[in-house]
Amino acid sequence: MEVCAVKHAQGRHSPDRCVLGVRTVWRTVGDGEFFCPGCGGDRNYHRRTGRRRLVVLGVPLLPRGPVGPVVECTACGERYATDVLDHPTTTRFSAMLRDAVHTVALAVLAAGGTEAPTVRRAAVGAVRAAGFADCSEEQLVTLIEALAADTGRLPGRYPAPAVAGRDGFDPCGTALAIELHEALEPLAPHLAPAGRESILLQGARIALADGPYRPAEREVLATVGRALMICPEDTDRLLTAARTTPS
């Protein structure tokens, strides 16, 4: 597609027969799906680069340098800087949010144990609400057992009983911290503060379902707060408020 940036001698805009101007010739170099800010939803895009030329009487003469790359929406035609692709699509965002809640629920269960039915029900409710509609208590317990047997993933274990959480789980070990950060850090920049707080509070309500926080659960929730870019003071405030606020 070619666009002339000047007017005719009579003052009318037209892409043809420019008296004098600059014309950009675009070339498509890639495509995909993105969240279009103009359309407000997921759309296909073309990734395009261009070259500008000085045009006299419709004839392209001197090159004026490259343009772009840009991202062009195939629906509305708007062009954006390539950093628009940093924003996840609606589909991807939903999956990230679902996985984040699931990971937080598993981490809290790993720290506090799965014996209490109220805790299991709270975890299942949070995970189902996030998008795993077929989640069950049995599935979560099986995952916890499998993860406990896999020393390379959460939950980790401290060899010293004095610093281990309930059932020997390590609530803030390297493996667990990596899992939480991998699930939460990419999501956090795309959430409003209230959204980040909501994920932390869901973990807090799971931990509180069978009574006050255990130290291991507090450590896990502190890690969740850090991964969500919530400052420690706000994390403490939210966890304290969760104890007195009905779920």
Secondary structure, 3 states (H helix, E strand, C coil): CEEECCECCCCCECCCCCCEEEEEEEEEEEEEEEEECCCCEEEEEEEEEEEEEEEECCEEEEEEEEEEEEEEECCCCCEECHHHHHCCCHHHHHHHHHHHHHHHHHHHHHHHCCCCHHHHHHHHHHHHHHCCCCCCHHHHHHHHHHHHHCCCCCCEECCCHHHCCHHHEECCCHHHHHHHHHHHCCCHHHCCHHHHHHHHHHHHHHHHCCCCCCHHHHHHHHHHHHHCCCCHHHHHHHHHHHHHCCC
